[in-house]
Amino acid sequence: MSIKFVALDSETVRRLQNGGVDAYGNEPVRLVSDGGGIPCRHCLRPVAEGDHYLALAFSPFAKRQPYAETGPIFVHADPCDRAPDSGEPASMFIFGGQYILRGYRDDDWIHYEVAEIVPADRIAEKADEMLKRNDVSYVHMRSSRYNCYQCRIERA
């Protein structure tokens, strides 16, 4: 099976970069990167030291429901190119240690039998395995330490 890693869409990110509010109705906080561990969810590259970024609340779900989590993410404050959909995780994820891969059903609810903490070098393999199940619609990748949303993984 083929899979694809999907970054945040440009329309959402441009709205935020142009003063739009986050999932809680707040204006994103503009900060300066110290060069350590600031992953942009749009270009899927780290924010370089000295570059501005936005910290904001984000929910990767279209509608509110019990499993529609909201949490902090980062995006470049200035426009950046969206990472193309890819069958392999972005290189910035290779250095992240471990990640949570969590399967979701068609109704956007967590599929409790399809969740695992995996090492960075097994992300694609495990996501592919999860998406082979007929009862899994998509997978979210999250940081294992803070549970922050990283990207969505879908069938290609």
N, C-alpha and C positions, 0 to 999 in steps of 0.2 A: 504494500500500500504506500502511496505517496502522501506526505504531509506538508503543511506549510506553516511557517511562523509568521504571524500577522501583527505588525506594529499598529499603534494608534492611527486613526485616519487623519488626514491633513485638515479636513474641514473643522473637526473638533479642536485640533491643536492651534490652528490659525485663530479661531474664535478666542481661545484662552490667551494667546500671544497678543491679541488686539484688545485686551481689557475685559473679555467675557468672564463670567463668574464660574466657580467650580461647582461640584456636586452639592455643596452645602450653601450655595448662594454667596460665597465669599470671593473677593478678588484674590487671584493667586499672589503669593508672596514672592517678590523678586529678590534673588540672592546672588552672591558671587561664589563661584566654585573654588574650593581649595585644591581641586584636582583629585580628590579621593572619593570614589564610590558614588558618583552622581550619574546614574544611567538615564539618558533621555529615552522616553518610551515611544518617540516618534521616529528618530533616525536610528535608534538602537545602537548609539555610540555614547561613550562617557562624555560628560560636559568637561571641557578642558579647564585647567587652572586659569583663573582670571576671567573666564566667560560667565555671563549672566545666565541664570536659569530660573524657572518658576517652580515653586513648591505648591501643590494644590491637592484638594480632595477629589478623588475620581472613582466612579463606579462604572465598570465595564458592561453594565447591563442596560438594556433598552427600557425596561420598566421596573418599578419597585415591587419587590416581593420578599419573602423572608430570607432568601439566600442571596439577595442583591447586595453584596458587600461594598462598602465604600472605604477607601483608605488613601494614604498619601502616595503621590507619584511626583516625578520630576520631568520637565521638558525644557529644552532650550528656550530662553526668553526671546531670542531672535529667530527668524525663520531658518529652518533646516530642512533638508530633503528627507522625505519619508523613506525608511528602509523598505526595499522591495520585498514582497512575499518571497520566502525562501524555504527550501527543504531542509536547511541546516540552521541551527541556532546562530544568532549574531555572535561575532567573536568576543564581544564584551561579556557574554554569559559563560564562556569557557573558564574565566578566572574567578567565578563567583562561588566556587565550592559546591554547594548542594542547592537544589531547588525543589519546591513542592510542585508536583504535577497533580492537578485535580480535574477529574472528569465531570461534565455537566450533562444533564438530560435535555430533551427537546424543550421542556418547560423552564429551563434555566435554573433548575434546582440541582444542588450538588448530588452527585452519584456517590454515595458513601463507600461503595465497594471499589471505587476507582480513584484512589488517591494514594500518592506515594512520595516520599522524599528520595530524590535520586541525585547521584553525582553528576556534575556538569558534562562529563564525557558520555553519559548515557541518556541525556535528555531526548534526543531524536528517537532513539531505539524504544524507550519507554512510552513516549507519546504515540508513536506508531502502534505499539501494542495496545494501548488504551483505545485508540480510535478504530481498531479492528472490531471492537465490540459494537453490535447494533444498537445497544441501549446508551451509547455515549454520542452526544452531538458535537462536542468540542472540548478542548482542554485549556485550562488556564495554567500558566507558569507563574509561580510566585517565589519570592525569596524565602529561603527556609528559616532564616533568622528573624525577620520582621513581618513576614507574610505579605509583603508589598507586591501588588500586581506588576508583572513584567511584560507579558504579551499573551496573545491568544494563539492556540495551535489548532488547525483545522485539517480536514481531509483536503488534499490538493485536487 
